[in-house]
Amino acid sequence: MRDYITYAVTLVTITNPFGTMAFFAGFVSDRSDAQKKVIARQTGLAVAIIIVVVTWAGAGILAFFGIVPAGLQAAGGIILILMGLSMLNSETPKSKTTKKEREAADEKESPGVVPLALPITIGPGAMTTIILGTQTLPNVRDRFALTAIGLSIAFVIWLTLHFSTALTQVLGRTGIGVVTRIGGLLLIAIAFQMLAQGLGSLLPGLAG
């Protein structure tokens, strides 16, 4: 149960629904309320599909590239530490979208899938977290549990975007910043544990 809770907290912190909401507001500022709801639904559905695919195909990806779980765990810890530091500085880690991605979002009818779902919501950090979760909890029953957690988070993301206008008015920029910083602190703590476990497995002499 503790592993499930840690996984859920890590994934929801990395996907950062409130950070996604800030980008969503910028991408759909000129859309009608009906269009905003459609894009929110598209984003939530795309996030759900990506999570499911990575959850069930992650082990195969690792095996194909010959990556050992401990190596991914150590590398993932470093990635999450950097993301957490950026969140503590009140920068959404997903803010590093390229100019080309932003222009593409403006040209497309809907930015729900690209770039809102991928790579803004589900980026390298989220994918690493999902794959590591499947390595820590490798049983089929665990895989279904991780899938359920991922789908629940996708549902939360959809709700956040669906009610983004009201939530932005209630929380304001200050409130969103506070939530982001708290999430960043939690993420750094979890990331250091991941890094230590990964290095401990790769370099057993360090434990001595």
Secondary structure as GFF3:
##gff-version 3
##sequence-region A 1 208
A	DSSP	alpha_helix	2	15	.	.	.	ID=ss1
A	DSSP	alpha_helix	17	27	.	.	.	ID=ss2
A	DSSP	alpha_helix	33	65	.	.	.	ID=ss3
A	DSSP	alpha_helix	69	88	.	.	.	ID=ss4
A	DSSP	three_ten_helix	93	95	.	.	.	ID=ss5
A	DSSP	alpha_helix	99	107	.	.	.	ID=ss6
A	DSSP	pi_helix	112	121	.	.	.	ID=ss7
A	DSSP	alpha_helix	124	136	.	.	.	ID=ss8
A	DSSP	alpha_helix	140	162	.	.	.	ID=ss9
A	DSSP	alpha_helix	164	202	.	.	.	ID=ss10
A	DSSP	three_ten_helix	204	206	.	.	.	ID=ss11
###
